[in-house]
């Protein structure tokens, strides 16, 4: 299930307290992002796992923080896989799909 992130503190807590976490930066106004969000949710559902997302229009400060923390230029949609607090994988736009998310875990 995808759970909404709304603060830097919440984001930091999630990536520090979990061995791994998927995070999606989502734009509510972009059709490509809508498709990526559907793929993200399908991926989480198929694995019966939690993931996290933020809406970039609502959480600009958090979006910028993730860009600074990961040193990955902001794009949306944008997915990250964090392991032990570090982003070890990311994808943008049409590259966010069930297969690419599954491959990130390997």
C-alpha positions in Angstrom: 0.0 0.0 0.0 1.3 3.5 -0.9 1.3 5.9 2.1 1.6 9.6 1.6 4.6 11.5 3.0 4.0 15.0 4.2 7.2 16.1 6.0 11.0 15.8 6.0 10.9 14.3 9.5 8.5 11.6 8.4 10.6 10.8 5.3 13.8 10.5 7.4 12.1 8.3 10.0 10.9 5.9 7.3 14.3 5.5 5.5 16.2 5.2 8.8 13.8 2.8 10.5 13.3 0.5 7.5 15.9 -1.6 5.9 14.4 -0.7 2.6 11.8 1.7 1.2 10.4 2.7 -2.2 9.5 6.3 -2.5 7.7 8.0 -5.5 7.6 11.7 -6.3 4.3 12.1 -8.0 2.7 15.0 -9.9 -1.0 15.3 -9.8 -1.1 17.1 -13.1 1.0 14.8 -15.3 -0.5 11.8 -17.2 2.9 10.1 -17.2 3.0 10.5 -13.4 -0.5 9.1 -13.2 0.7 5.9 -15.0 3.8 5.7 -12.9 1.6 6.0 -9.7 -0.6 3.1 -11.0 2.5 1.0 -11.7 3.9 1.8 -8.3 0.7 0.8 -6.5 0.4 -2.4 -8.6 4.0 -3.3 -7.7 3.3 -2.8 -4.0 0.0 -4.7 -4.1 1.6 -7.7 -5.9 4.3 -7.9 -3.2 2.0 -7.0 -0.3 4.4 -4.3 0.9 4.2 -0.7 1.9 5.7 2.1 -0.2 5.6 5.9 0.1 4.8 8.8 -2.1 4.7 12.6 -2.1 2.8 14.9 -4.3 5.4 17.4 -5.5 2.9 20.3 -5.8 2.0 19.9 -2.1 5.4 18.9 -0.7 7.9 21.1 -2.6 10.2 21.4 0.5 10.3 17.6 0.9 10.8 17.1 -2.8 13.8 19.5 -2.8 15.2 17.8 0.3 15.1 14.4 -1.4 17.0 15.9 -4.4 19.6 17.3 -2.0 19.9 14.1 0.0 20.2 11.8 -3.1 22.1 14.2 -5.4 19.6 13.2 -8.1 18.2 16.0 -10.1 14.4 16.4 -9.5 12.0 15.0 -12.1 8.5 13.8 -11.8 7.5 11.2 -11.7 10.6 9.9 -10.0 11.0 6.7 -8.0 13.7 5.8 -5.5 14.7 2.6 -3.7 16.4 3.3 -0.4 18.4 0.6 1.4 19.6 1.4 4.9 19.0 5.1 4.3 20.8 5.4 1.0 19.2 5.7 -2.4 20.6 2.8 -4.4 18.3 3.1 -7.4 16.1 5.6 -9.1 14.0 5.9 -12.3 12.0 8.6 -14.0 9.0 9.0 -16.2 8.1 5.9 -18.3 10.9 3.9 -16.8 8.8 3.5 -13.6 6.9 0.3 -14.0 6.4 -3.0 -12.2 9.3 -4.7 -13.9 11.8 -1.9 -13.2 10.7 -1.6 -9.6 11.1 -5.4 -9.1 14.5 -5.3 -10.7 15.6 -2.6 -8.3 15.2 -5.1 -5.4 17.6 -7.6 -7.0 
